[in-house]
Amino acid sequence: MARRKVGATIQAPKTEQPKDWKQSMKQAMTLLIVVVIFGGGVYLHQADTLPVKHVTVEGELRHTDKDGLVAAVSPLVRGSFVDVDVAGIRQAGEALPWVKQIQVRRVWPDTLHLVVEEHKAIARWNEDGLVNTSGAVFFPAQATLPKGLVQLNGPNGTSELMARRLVDIQGQVDSLDLRVTAISMDKRRAWQVDFKGGLHLKLGRADGDLRLSRFITVYGSSLNTYSEQIKEVDMRYTNGLAVVWQDGQQPDFNGTV
């Protein structure tokens, strides 16, 4: 009986897989970029890195002193150029009486540029305020109040309404050569208007637009002939008006106009 020959099986050695050097390099570069960005961000946000050294001001300033504005915002100009408190600086600047709004711009590498808009006053408000073109009230120093503005007197919170009413009334009486000097509205919402030359007009609470229209019609047709002698015109009547004459200046007037 033939015997089977038992032989050893020889296995081929395992070959090592080649490394993907391109992929490894990409991963390393990505990690390096992340580290640089993170480190750079931390560096730039440190207070002593890129400090703000200059504050410049732009805008047509008639009532606001530039040096005073810079002094008002300077306590908030701290930290780095990157994370300076822009909102706080804007708020501090807009707290000045004549400043309406401020835009804060960063100018690389060490400057803050303030673009300033002042209030434009169109009327005086009650005893110590002014009304701007948006109808908002602000309260500057008395010494800075402009001369010759229309006087508005009314309850708190009505300045925007009264500013619109001023523009509307003046626009309607321009053709009569009348110039509004004051408008008043009391707590009952009764309106009165004063004109240059002393004419006082009472419109009352209801139907103010209709009463103003009637006044314009009557005054323009013949009542303006007596403009220098009229002290007051009261339109608070359903189908008529009442005229109060200046003392000692009542004309020869038959009661019709």
C-alpha positions as CSV (number, residue, x, y, z in Angstrom):
1,M,0.0,0.0,0.0
2,A,1.4,3.3,-1.2
3,R,1.8,5.9,1.5
4,R,0.7,9.5,0.8
5,K,3.4,12.0,1.1
6,V,2.5,14.8,3.5
7,G,4.0,18.1,2.5
8,A,4.0,21.5,4.2
9,T,1.9,24.3,2.6
10,I,3.9,27.5,2.1
11,Q,1.9,30.7,2.4
12,A,3.0,33.8,0.5
13,P,3.9,36.7,2.8
14,K,1.3,39.5,3.2
15,T,2.1,42.6,1.2
16,E,1.7,45.9,3.0
17,Q,-0.8,48.3,1.4
18,P,0.7,51.5,0.1
19,K,-0.3,54.6,2.1
20,D,-2.5,57.3,0.5
21,W,0.0,60.2,1.0
22,K,-2.3,62.7,-0.7
23,Q,-5.2,62.1,1.7
24,S,-2.9,62.3,4.7
25,M,-1.5,65.6,3.5
26,K,-5.0,67.0,3.0
27,Q,-6.0,66.0,6.5
28,A,-2.8,67.6,7.9
29,M,-3.4,70.8,6.0
30,T,-7.0,71.0,7.1
31,L,-5.9,70.6,10.8
32,L,-3.3,73.3,10.3
33,I,-5.8,75.7,8.8
34,V,-8.2,75.1,11.7
35,V,-5.5,75.7,14.3
36,V,-4.4,78.9,12.5
37,I,-7.9,80.3,12.3
38,F,-8.7,79.5,15.9
39,G,-5.4,80.9,17.1
40,G,-5.8,84.0,15.0
41,G,-9.3,84.6,16.3
42,V,-8.2,84.3,19.9
43,Y,-5.3,86.7,19.2
44,L,-7.4,89.3,17.4
45,H,-9.9,89.4,20.3
46,Q,-7.3,90.1,22.9
47,A,-7.7,93.6,24.3
48,D,-4.1,94.6,23.5
49,T,-4.3,93.4,19.9
50,L,-5.2,96.0,17.2
51,P,-6.4,98.6,19.7
52,V,-8.6,101.5,18.5
53,K,-6.4,104.6,18.3
54,H,-8.5,107.1,16.4
55,V,-12.2,108.2,16.4
56,T,-13.2,110.4,13.4
57,V,-16.5,112.2,12.9
58,E,-18.4,113.0,9.7
59,G,-21.7,114.9,9.3
60,E,-23.2,118.4,9.1
61,L,-23.0,119.4,12.7
62,R,-24.6,122.8,13.6
63,H,-25.3,122.2,17.2
64,T,-23.1,119.3,18.3
65,D,-19.5,119.8,19.1
66,K,-17.2,117.1,17.5
67,D,-14.8,117.1,20.4
68,G,-17.7,116.7,22.9
69,L,-19.1,113.8,20.8
70,V,-15.7,112.0,20.8
71,A,-15.4,112.6,24.6
72,A,-18.9,111.1,25.1
73,V,-18.0,107.9,23.3
74,S,-14.4,107.5,24.4
75,P,-15.1,105.5,27.6
76,L,-16.5,102.8,25.4
77,V,-13.7,102.8,22.9
78,R,-11.8,99.9,24.5
79,G,-10.8,96.4,23.6
80,S,-9.6,95.3,20.2
81,F,-10.6,96.7,16.8
82,V,-12.6,93.5,16.1
83,D,-14.8,93.4,19.2
84,V,-15.2,97.0,20.2
85,D,-18.7,97.8,21.6
86,V,-20.3,99.4,18.5
87,A,-23.8,99.3,19.9
88,G,-22.7,101.0,23.1
89,I,-20.8,103.7,21.2
90,R,-23.8,104.4,19.1
91,Q,-26.0,104.6,22.1
92,A,-23.7,107.0,24.0
93,G,-23.4,109.3,21.0
94,E,-27.2,109.4,20.4
95,A,-27.7,110.4,24.0
96,L,-26.4,113.9,23.1
97,P,-29.4,116.2,22.7
98,W,-29.0,117.2,19.1
99,V,-27.8,113.8,17.8
100,K,-30.6,111.9,16.0
101,Q,-28.6,108.9,14.9
102,I,-25.0,107.6,14.4
103,Q,-23.5,105.0,12.2
104,V,-20.3,103.4,13.5
105,R,-17.9,102.1,10.9
106,R,-14.6,100.3,11.5
107,V,-11.7,101.6,9.3
108,W,-8.8,99.1,9.3
109,P,-6.6,98.8,11.2
110,D,-7.2,101.2,14.2
111,T,-10.0,103.8,13.5
112,L,-13.7,104.1,14.3
113,H,-15.5,106.5,11.9
114,L,-18.8,108.0,13.2
115,V,-21.3,109.2,10.6
116,V,-23.6,111.6,12.5
117,E,-27.1,112.9,11.6
118,E,-28.5,115.8,13.7
119,H,-32.1,116.5,14.5
120,K,-33.7,119.1,12.1
121,A,-36.1,121.1,14.2
122,I,-39.4,122.3,12.6
123,A,-41.2,123.6,15.7
124,R,-40.9,124.2,19.4
125,W,-42.7,121.9,21.7
126,N,-44.5,123.1,24.8
127,E,-42.1,125.0,27.1
128,D,-38.7,123.4,26.6
129,G,-38.7,120.9,23.7
130,L,-38.3,120.8,20.0
131,V,-40.0,118.7,17.3
132,N,-38.0,117.2,14.5
133,T,-39.0,116.4,10.9
134,S,-40.2,112.9,12.0
135,G,-42.5,114.5,14.7
136,A,-40.3,113.2,17.5
137,V,-39.6,115.5,20.6
138,F,-36.1,116.2,21.9
139,F,-34.9,118.5,24.6
140,P,-31.6,120.4,23.9
141,A,-30.2,123.1,26.1
142,Q,-32.3,126.3,26.1
143,A,-29.4,128.3,24.7
144,T,-29.4,126.2,21.6
145,L,-33.1,126.6,20.7
146,P,-33.4,128.2,17.2
147,K,-35.4,131.4,16.9
148,G,-38.5,131.9,14.8
149,L,-39.9,128.4,15.0
150,V,-43.6,127.6,15.1
151,Q,-44.8,126.9,18.6
152,L,-46.7,123.6,19.2
153,N,-48.6,123.1,22.4
154,G,-50.2,119.7,23.1
155,P,-50.5,116.7,25.4
156,N,-47.6,114.3,25.6
157,G,-47.5,111.8,22.8
158,T,-49.2,114.0,20.3
159,S,-46.2,115.7,18.7
160,E,-46.2,113.6,15.5
161,L,-49.9,114.3,15.0
162,M,-49.4,118.0,15.6
163,A,-46.4,118.2,13.3
164,R,-48.4,116.6,10.5
165,R,-51.3,119.1,11.2
166,L,-48.9,122.0,11.0
167,V,-47.7,121.0,7.6
168,D,-51.3,120.5,6.4
169,I,-52.6,123.8,7.8
170,Q,-49.7,125.9,6.5
171,G,-50.1,124.3,3.1
172,Q,-53.8,125.2,2.9
173,V,-53.4,128.8,4.0
174,D,-50.3,129.6,1.9
175,S,-52.5,131.1,-0.8
176,L,-54.0,133.5,1.7
177,D,-50.6,134.9,2.7
178,L,-51.1,133.7,6.2
179,R,-48.1,132.3,8.2
180,V,-48.8,129.9,11.1
181,T,-46.9,130.9,14.3
182,A,-48.5,128.5,16.8
183,I,-50.9,125.6,17.0
184,S,-52.4,124.4,20.2
185,M,-54.5,121.3,21.1
186,D,-55.8,120.9,24.7
187,K,-56.6,117.7,26.5
188,R,-60.1,117.7,25.0
189,R,-58.5,117.7,21.6
190,A,-59.8,121.2,20.7
191,W,-57.6,123.0,18.2
192,Q,-56.5,126.6,17.9
193,V,-54.2,128.3,15.4
194,D,-52.3,131.6,15.6
195,F,-51.0,133.5,12.6
196,K,-48.4,136.1,12.1
197,G,-50.0,139.5,12.6
198,G,-52.0,138.4,15.6
199,L,-55.0,136.6,14.0
200,H,-56.3,133.8,16.3
201,L,-58.4,131.0,14.9
202,K,-60.6,128.6,16.9
203,L,-61.4,125.3,15.3
204,G,-62.7,123.4,18.3
205,R,-62.9,119.6,18.6
206,A,-65.2,118.3,15.9
207,D,-65.0,118.7,12.1
208,G,-61.7,120.5,12.2
209,D,-61.0,120.0,8.5
210,L,-64.4,121.2,7.5
211,R,-64.1,124.3,9.7
212,L,-60.7,125.1,8.4
213,S,-62.0,124.8,4.8
214,R,-64.9,127.2,5.6
215,F,-62.5,129.7,7.2
216,I,-60.3,129.6,4.1
217,T,-63.3,130.2,1.8
218,V,-64.7,133.1,3.9
219,Y,-61.4,134.7,4.6
220,G,-60.2,134.5,1.0
221,S,-63.5,135.9,-0.4
222,S,-63.8,139.1,1.7
223,L,-62.9,138.8,5.3
224,N,-59.2,139.3,4.6
225,T,-60.0,142.9,3.8
226,Y,-60.2,143.5,7.5
227,S,-57.2,141.4,8.4
228,E,-55.5,144.1,10.4
229,Q,-58.6,144.7,12.5
230,I,-59.4,141.1,13.3
231,K,-58.3,139.7,16.6
232,E,-60.1,136.3,16.5
233,V,-62.2,134.2,14.3
234,D,-64.3,131.5,16.0
235,M,-65.4,128.7,13.6
236,R,-67.2,126.6,16.3
237,Y,-70.6,127.2,14.7
238,T,-72.6,124.8,12.6
239,N,-73.3,127.3,9.8
240,G,-71.4,130.4,10.6
241,L,-68.5,132.1,12.5
242,A,-67.9,134.8,15.0
243,V,-65.4,137.6,14.6
244,V,-63.7,139.4,17.5
245,W,-62.2,142.7,16.5
246,Q,-59.1,144.4,17.8
247,D,-59.8,146.9,20.6
248,G,-61.0,150.2,19.1
249,Q,-60.6,148.9,15.5
250,Q,-64.0,147.6,14.8
251,P,-64.8,148.5,11.1
252,D,-68.0,149.6,9.6
253,F,-69.2,146.1,9.2
254,N,-72.7,145.0,8.4
255,G,-72.3,141.4,9.7
256,T,-72.1,139.6,6.3
257,V,-69.1,138.4,4.5
